[in-house]
Every structure is written in C-alpha cells, then in structure tokens.
C-alpha cells in the first residue's frame, strides 16, 4: 500500500459513474503535484458484464497507454507501491454506479426531524427517494406502499428530542417494519436502518425492526430543538453504504480490496472538496454539478455545509422536467431570436431519447444553454430553501414553547452578497465551446451579488480529489487549484434600484503593472475587461446612491479582483436580472449582452433574428396579450 514515510510519487483515482468510469493519474513533478492524464471507459455494473472491475481496469489501461508505462501487472492487479517506472503508490475511488446511494428518510415532523434527516442523507452523498413524516399528509397505508415500492439502499429514521415522548417514534418504526423493503443488491442480507432519534426510543426501534432489518444506533440528529448534530449519522451512512450495501454489488468486493481508503459516493466526494477549498481559501463557496438526470448543488457558507439534489432536473434524461417546471416563457426569455414551443418541445424530446447527443448547430446550442440556465436556477432555489442553520443560542423557558418551531426550522444560510466563489461542473458548463458561455450561464442562473469569483471544473475531477483529500488534503488542494479549477474571472454585480442607462457604481482598478483604469457600471448593461489567469488587481468601488456592492448601501470599499479566461465582468442588470417584457427590447438586450461577453458569434445571432423573427402580440385597450412577456414567438 505504499510507505507513508516516503514522499508520494504517484496516485491513481477513479470515479465509477452510472455510465462512465473515469480514471486520473496524479504525480509529483519537482516540488508540486499535478494531473498527468485521464482515461475514460463505459461502466460495467449491468448485464452483460455485471462487474465494475472490468470498466475500472479498462479505464486504467487507457491511462497506461497515455503515459506509456504499466500500472497493472500481467494478472490485471495494481502494482503498488510504485516500483521504478511501474505502478502507483496509492489508489482511491468514488462511485455512483447503479444509481449511487439511494435512501429514504423518516421523521416525526416534516419541517424539523425529517428535515434534519434529509440534510444528513444529502450531505452523505445520497439521492433521497422520499421523506416520510407523521405530518406529511399521507395515510399509513400510502406510506407503507411508498417504502415498499422504492426499495432504498438505507433508511434513516429520526425523531424526537432526547428525553421526549416515544409514542410517535414507535408508530414510524411499525410503518417501516410493515413495509418490509427489500434491498436492491443481494437477496440474503438485511436492509440497513440507521436510527438517529430520541435515545429513549432506541430499545423500541431495535425491538420492532431488529428481526427484519440491520439496525444501527447513532447519536440523535436533534438532541434539542435548537441543536442539529448531523455528523454521526453521515459517518454511519458512509460506512454502511460502502461496507455493506455496495459489497453486494457486482465486482465491488474486489474494488474495495484495491482502494487505500473507503470508497465514497461521488456527490459526497464533491462536497468534501468544496468544504476543503472553502477552508483553504477562507471563503464562502457554492458549487453545482449539472448532469443528465440530476443537478447537485453544494455550499460551504459560514462553516455550514449543505448539499441538495434536484433529482428531476438534468440535461438529458430529465430535460423534459426542466421544460415542465420552468415553463416555456422562462426558457424563451434567454433566447435572442424567435422560437416556438413546438420546436423547443421537439428538440427536448430528441434529447431525452438520445441522451448522449450534443447540439450540432449554434441554434440548438443557444436553446440547450437556455434550458441549462433554468435547470440551474430552479436547483439553486431548491438549495437555498434547504440550506438552513439551526440557531444554537439559549431560548428562555418562558418563550420556548412559542418559538421552538420557528427556531427548529433555522435561518437561511445563503446570502448572495457574501458569496466569494461560484464553481460550475457538468458537461454543459465544463465543456461549453466558449468559456464566456459558462460565465454567462452562471451569472444568469445564480445571479451573484457584489464581488464574486467564477470558475468551472476543467474535466470533472472534483470527485477524485474529494476522496483523495481524506488521505492527502494538501495534494488534493494543490491539484484542485492548479489543474481542476478553470478560473473564469471576477464579476462585480451592484444591487439597487437605478434607472436603466444610469451609473450604478464607479470602479477604479489598479493593474499589476501599476496602470489604472476607471469604469462605470451602467444599469442594464453587461461589460468586461481583460485580466489574465493568475493576475490580481486592486479595486476601489464607489456605489451610486443607495446601491450596494458589498459593504452596505451607499458604502464604498476596496477589494482584490482575481483574473481569469473571461476577465473582469461588470454586471449592471440588477437583481433579479431585469429582462425587458417587450419582445423586441428583450432581443435587443440579450444581443448586447452576448456581444459584450463574446458568448456567441454575433453575426450568426443576427442572422437567426432575420430568419426567425419575434412577433409582437396585439395591444388592445392599453394591455398586452400573449403570455408572460406579452409576445407570441414563431
């Protein structure tokens, strides 16, 4: 397994995804650690292979070809530790094959104990199939049927403060027992049930469910109404999933023997690296991974980590849900030319049927990125609603009964004006033909405020680095910063009511060479100036009137701007972004923003506007007709 006393020279990491297995090789080059190469092959968890190790070995063989040296021996096993030009020192892996970690959570009150259980499961990297609670509006029969049908990998049960009533917990335990859910993998082992509720009910849960399920008892998620303790439950989820659940999946037994640390669920590993970088940078970070079926959002904000999964919002398998939830008009508002609902629906249907296809024309690329904006926006709204921090200050006994429900729900954590960095991942962001397109999608969907760095994951290696950080956090952080993170630049986004065309703020920038420039951020406009990767500039921002740029309304402040491939972006479009209702004005505004960012070839956009013009709805009696923006497009 290698000698911890010697410097690590070579590390192999894999991510066994639901469709592809990705391998990366990290090696020590001089005094630094860098990504050397990457190999990718189809995952082989399903028939006819039914052995994940086939895909793992193929991905590693691909890495061998690229670096022109052996990593596996003649029998297909890792050469470890590294011997001259053969093998590697360490091997780590993540996995979301077979649908990843799928859980169901149960609690007493949906907004309190069940909500805490939901956050614990999400933070551990799970897809939460459903949340069962006494007050969820369903009958016991409906709840039993739901649990039986979903077949989760693990059930997490919580409820009650320590020392409280146990009657309702016993009732929830009976519901789970009667449902008798069967595991997805393996027919001979018991489904794990983690109980993280009132300690006085542990014996009851064990007695009710112990014969039919593998019961694990951990500390209470909510020992008091004003305290949330998610750590022990998350650790139990990790340990049980990899050592019990995935041990039943085809080939995972061998994979578990290969790795030097516990296999982590892919989303949990991404969350790990986000948390690590927030600590390293001493920054508030929001990260997003938009995939084909789901969109995961991560935040490490004021020492509170939150992960949410929008399981029905993605860019291929779930793309129809994006249209349904966002609505035709919300997608249309990001398209700078005419397009009717039939064309959008046809393209979306083809994308769902052929999920691996990518846009073949600029026309369809604009449509796909409009859909991505709405998938990201909806996922972030969902995330903000769940990213809450339980207040821990003491509540007087006199007011406790009256306020405990409000305190238990917690306060919202995400404050956009305090966001330091926004990181995007997933094909539509990481592989956008122009980095300016990725920057514009992040700005439009998340609408950061004040001063925010923008970045994307270069080749989706955050999972690999997340699990590596459990062994070598310094190496993971160095590779993340130098090879994983593609810095796009910094956005300055004033917030306040200013008439369109008027100045929102004055920005004075001093560049590394000592030169200075003074720019005005104009309401309704989007502009940018170059500042290269690795460069920093000193910036003084003076807001106009009651505009806020990060120090409070009307207050100036000084900060440092980090450069990138896109540079410094001045976003004067307001928050929320003001898109003109008149269709012709909307197209004009979108075109100007595209031109300012160099997001698409402007001549092609103008050609589309001639070929596919917008049609303005009739105006009668001074009122516009024709939908949200008063238009009918063709």
N, C-alpha and C positions, 0 to 999 in steps of 0.2 A: 504493500500500500504506500510505499514511499517512506522516507526518513524525514520527520519533521525538523531534525536538526540541520538539515541542508537546505539551501535555497531552492525553492520550487522552480523548475525549469519549464515544465510543460503540463498543461491542464486541458483535458478533453471534457466537453459538456454537451449534453443532448437535451432536446425538448421533444418528447414523444407526443405529438399533437394528434388530434382526431383524424386528420387527413394526411399530414406530412410529419416526418421525423427530421429534425434539423440538428446538425452537429457543428460545433465550432471548436477551433483549436486556439488556445491562448498560450503564448510562450514568452519567456523572459528574453528580451533583446537589450543587451547592455544593462543599464540601470532601470529599465522600465518594462512593464508588461503590456503586450499589445495583441490584438486579434491578428492571427496569421491567415486563416482561411475558414471557409464554411462549406459544408456539404448537406444536401437535402435529398431525401428519398421518401416514397409513399410509406405511410404507417401500415403495419401488417397485423392489426389486432383482430380483424374479422376474417371470415372464410374467404378464400380457401386456405389462407396461411395460418391464422389463429395463433400467432406467436409474434409478439412485439419485437423479439430479438432479431428476427430476420430483417426488419426495417432498420433497426439500430446498427446492425453490422454493415448493411449496405451504405448507410449514411457515413459510417466511419471509413469504409473502404473508399468512398468518394473523397473524403479528406485526405486519405493516404495518396490517392492519385494526384491531388492538387499540390501536396507538399513533397511528393516523390520520396517518401520514406515509410517504412512499415510501422503501424501502430498495433495491429493484431498479429498473433503468431499463426503458424500454419493450421492450427486447430480452430482458429476463429476466436481466440481469447485475447484479452488485453495483455500486452507486455507492460509490466508495471512492477517497480519503478522504471523510469527511463534508463535505458542501457545504451550509451553512445548515441547512435542515430536511430534507435528503435524504441518505440513505446512512449508512454507518458507517465507523469508522476501521480496525477490524481484524475479521478473521473467522477462527475456529478451529473444528475439528470432531473428533469421535471417531466410531468405527464398530464395530459388532458385527454388521452385516448379513451375510447369507449364512452365519450360524453363527459369525461372528467368526473370530479367528485359531485355527486348529486345527493342532496339532503332534503329532509323535511324537518321543520321545527315546530314545536308545540309549546304553548304557554297559557297562562291564565288570562291576562288582559292583553289584548292585541297591541295596544299602544305602549305597554310597559314591558312585562317579562317576555312576551312573544317578540317584541321589537328588539330587545337586547339579544335574544337568542338568534334572531335573524342577522343582526350585525356580527355576532360571533361567528356564525357559519360563513357569511360572506367574506369576512376578514381572513378566514382559513382557506379561502380559495374555492368555496363550494358554489354550485348553482342551486339556489333554494327553490325547490319544486312547489312548495306551498307552505303557508303558515296557518297552523291550527290553533284556535283560541276559544275560550269559553264564550266570548262575546263577538265571534266573527260572523254571526248571523245565520249559521248553518245548523241543521239538526244533527244529533249524534249519528244518525244513520248516514247522512250525507258525508260527515267527516270520516266515518269508518270506510265507506266506499272509496272516498278520495285517497286515503292512505293505502288501501289495498291495491288500487289501480296503478299508483305512481311507482311503487317498488323502489324506494330510495336506497342509497348505499348505507346511510346512517340516519338515525333520528336523534335530534337534540331536544330534550324536554327541560323546561324551566318553569318557574312559577313560585310566587310567594316569597316574602322576606323571611329571614331566619327567625324562628320563634312564632311565626304566624300560623293561621289555620291550614290544615292539611286536607280538608274535605274535597275541595275542587281539584287538587293535585291527584288524589285517588281517582277521581272521575276521569281526568285526562288519561291516566295510566290504564284504566279499564278500556277506554276507547282504542288506545294503541294496541292493547292485548287482543281485543275482539277483531281488529283489522287484520292482525296476523300477517304483516307484509313479508314478502319473500325477497331474498337478495337477488340482484341482477347477475352476479357472478358466483358460481359454486352452489351446489344444492345440498351440501352436507353441513354447512356452518350456520350459526345463529346470526341474525341481523343485529348489529351493534346499536344499543340505545345508550346515549350519554345523558345522565340526569344531572342537571346543574341548577337545582331549585332549593327550596327550603330544606335545610339539613334535617329537620324533624320528620320529613316525609321520605327520607332515604330508605328506611326499612319497608315502608309501604310499597314504594316503587319496585324494590327488589322482590318483595313477596308476590306482587301482581304480575310482573313481567319477567322475573328471573328464570322461570322454567322454559319460556319460549324464545327469549332474546338474551343477547350478551350484554348485560347491564354494567355500565361503567359509572361510578360515582365521582363527581368532581365538586369543587367549591361552587357556591351559589353565584350565579350571574348578577343577581341583585340582592345582596345580603341586607341592604337597607334601601328604602325608596330613593335616597339621594346618592347612592353609590352603585357604580357599574363595574363589574370585575370580569372582563371577557377573556383574560389571558389563559387561565387553566382550561377552559372549555376549548379554546382554539388549539392549545397544545395537545389535548386529548384527541381532537378531530384529526390532526396531522398524524399522530401516532397510529390511531386505529385505521385510518384510511390506507396508509401505505403498508402497514404490517399485517393487516387482517383482510381488508376489502380487496386491495389490488393484488395481494398474494394469491387470490383466487382467479385473477385474470390470466389469460394465456401468455406465458412467457415472462411474466413479471417476477416469478420466483428467481429466475436466473439474473434478471436485471438488478434485483435487489442485492444479489451477491456481488455484482460488479461494482456498485457505487461505493464511494467513500463517506457518504453521509446520506441521510434519509431522502428518498425521492419526494419532491414537493409537488403539489398540484400547481399547474402552470400559473393560474391567476394569483395564487398565494405567493409564488416566487416573484412575480412582477411587483406585487405590493411590498415585498421585502426590499427590493432595490429602490423603490420610490421612498420608503421610510429611511433607508440608509442614506440616500442622497439628500433628503431633507435635513438629516442630522449633519452630514458633511458640509453642506452649503449653508446651514443655519437659515433655511428658507422654507416658506410655505409653498408646497408643490401640489399641483393637480396633474394627473396623468390619465390618458384614455387609450384603450385598445379597442378599435372598432374592427370586428371580424365579420364573417359571413353570416353567422347566426345570432351572435350576441355582441353587445358593446359593454365593456367593463370600464368603470371609472374609479380611479384611486385618488385619494387626497391625504396628505400629511399636513395638517393645518393646526398650528399652535399645539403641537405634541399629541394631537388626536388623529389617529389613522382610521380611515373609512374606505371600504370598498363596496361598490354596488354592481349588480349585474342586471342589465336590461336584456332579459333573455329572449325578447321578441323583436329586437331592433338590430338588424345587421344588413350587410350589403349584398347578400346573395340569397341564402335560404330564407331569411326573414325580411327580405326587402319589400314584400307586399304589405307587411305590417307597418313599415315606415310610411307608406302612402296612406294607409288607413288611419294611423294615429296622428300624423302631421296634417293631413288634408291636402287636397290638390292645390289650393291657393297658397299655402305656406311653402310648398315646393316651388311653385311658379314664381314666387317673388324673388328668387335668386337667379332666374333665367333671363338674360338680356335680349330676348327675341321672342317671337310668337311660338307657342307650342300648345296644342290642345290636349285634353285629358286622355283621348284615345291613344295618341302617340306615346304619352307617358306610360299609360297602362300596358300597352303592347310591349314596350321595351322592358318594363319591370317584370312582366310575365316571362319573357325570354330569359332574363337574368336569373330568375328563380329556377327555371327548368335547366338552365346551363350555368350553374353557379361559378364555374372556373373561368368563364369568359371575361374579357376586359373590353372596354369601349374601343371600337375600331375607328371612330371618327371624332373630331373635335366637338361636333354637335352632341354626340352621346356622352362625351366626357363631361361637358358642362352639365348635362342632365344628371349624371351619376354624382358629381360633386355637389349639386343642389340637394339631392337626396341625402348625401352624407352629412351636409350641414344640419338637416332636420333630425337625422338619427342621433347625431352628437348633441344637438340642443335638447332633445327630449330625454336622452340618457343623463345629461348633466342636471336637468331639472329634477329627475328622479333621485339622483345622487344627493343634491342639496337638501331634499326633503328628508333624507335618512341620515345625513351627516350631522349628528347632534351630539352635544356634550352634556352629560348629566352633571348638574350643579352639585358641589360637594360641601358647600357651607352649611352649617347647622341651621335648622329651622326650629323656631320655638315651638314648644308643645302646644301652645295656645292656637297657633296658626297651622300646625302640621296637617290636621285632618282636612283643612280647607284648601291647602296649597300643594299637598303631596302629589296629586295627579298632574298638576302643571309642572312641578319640579321634575317628576319622573320622566316626562316627555323630553326634557332637556331643551337646550337652546341651540339654534343653528350655528354651526361652526364656520362654514364658508362665508368669508367676507371678501368680495372680489377686489376691493381696494387694497387689501393686504396680501393679495396673491403675488408671489415673487416669480414663479416659473410655471409654464404650461407646456407639457410634453405630450406629443401625439404619437400613436403607434397604430399599426394595422395597414393593410395594403393600400387603401385609398389615400392615406396620409404619407406613409413611408415611401411609397412608390409613385407619388404624383409626378407627372412628367416635368413639372417645374416646381422648385421649392416655394416659389411665390404663391402657388396654388394652395399648398399645405398651410402656409402662413395665413392666407385669406380665409380658408375654411375654419381654422382655429379661432380667428378673430370674430368671424360671423356667428359661429356656433356658441362659443363660450362667452364672448363679449367681455373680455377683461377690462378692468378699470385701473386708472393710474399708470404705473410703470411696471411692465411685465415682460420677462424674457420668454421667447418662444423657441421650441425645439421639437425635433422628431427623432424617433428611434430609427437608426440607419437601416438595419436589416433584421429587426425584431430579435434582438438577443437579450432583452431585459429578463426573460425567464431564466436563461442560463446564468446570468450574472447574479440574479436574486438568490438562487440556490448556492452558487459559489460563495456568496457573502457569508453564508453560515460557517464556512471553513476559513476563508481569507477575505475579510471585508475590505482590506486595503487594496488587494489586487482587483476585486470586483469594482471598487470605486474608481480606480485608475483607468481600467478598460472602459467603464461606462463613460467617463468624462472624455477620453481620448478617441474612442472608436465607435461607441454606441450612439452617443448624443450628437446629432447634427444640429448645431446652433443656427437658428434662422435669424436671430437678431432680437431687438427690444421694441416693444410697442408702447407708445405714450398715448393714453386714452383719457382725455379730460371728461368729467361728468358735470353736467349742469345745463340749465335752460338758456340757450343762446340763439338768437335769430339766425336763420340759415344765411351763410355768407359773411357773418361777423366773426372776429377773432375770439377764440376760446382761451388761448394761452400763448405766451411768448416763450420760446425755448432758445437759450443760449448754450451752444455746445463748444467745448474746447477739445480738439482732437489730439491724439498722441504726439503729433509733430508740432504742437503749440498753436496751430491755426484755429481760428474761431469762426463760427457762423451763427447767425441769429435768424430763427424761423418763427413764423406764426402758424398756429394750428387753427384752421378756419372751420367753422361749423358746417357740417355736411360734406366735407372734403376728406379724402384719403391721400396721403403723400408719403414718400420715403426718400431717405438719403443714404448713401453707402457708408458702411462701417464694417470692415472685414472681420473674418473669423479670428478670434484671439485678441482683437483690439478692444480697448476700452476708452471711453471718452467721459469727461466731466460735464455734467449738465445742470443748468440752473433753469427752473421752470417757474414762470410767473403767471398765475391764472388771472383771467379777466372776471371782474365782478364776484359772483358767488360760486364760480366754478371750482371744483375740487380736482386736484391732480395727485392727491396722496397725503397731503398734510392738513386737510380740512378746507372748507370753503373759503376761497379768497386768500389762502396762505401759500406763500412761495416756499420752495425747498430745493435743496441740491442733492443730486444723486449721481451714480455712475451708470453708464449705459454700456451694455455688452454687445459687441458686433456679431455678425453672422452672415450667412449667404444672402439674406434678403436685406439686412441693414437695419436702420432706424425707421420705424413706421410712425407717422403722425396720424392718429385716427380721430377725426373730429365729427364722427357720425352720430354722436350721442349714445346714451344708454337708457332704454333699449335703442338699438340702431334704428334710425328714422329712415324708412323706405317710403318714398312718395307714393300716395294712393293712385294718382293719375298714371295710367299705364305708360304713356309717352315719357312722362317725367321719370318714372321708375327706370325705364330702359336707358334714359339719358344718364341717370345717376350711376347705375350699375356699370355702364360703359366707361364712365370717367374713373370709377374705382378700379376697374380691370386695367385700364391704361396706366393709371398711377402705379399699380403694383406690377405691371408687365406680366399679369397672370396668364393671359391668352393672347395669341396674335390678334391685334385689334382689327386688322383688315378682314380677317375671317369673320369676326363678330359682326362687323358692319355688313358683310355680305349676307350673313344669316338674317340680319334685320331687314334687308331688302327682300330676301326670298321668303321669309316667314314673319311678315309684319304683324304687329298687335292691332286689334280692332277695339275701338273705344265704344263702350256701352252708351246707349242713348241717354240723354239727360232730359227729364221731364219734370216740370214743377220745381226746378232747382235741386232735385235729388237724383243722385246717380243710382243706376241699377246695374246689376250684373255681377254681384258677388262681393267678396271682402274688399277688393281693391277697385271695385267699380269698373270691371272690364270683362270682356269675353275675348279670349285669345284663340287664334286659329293658326 
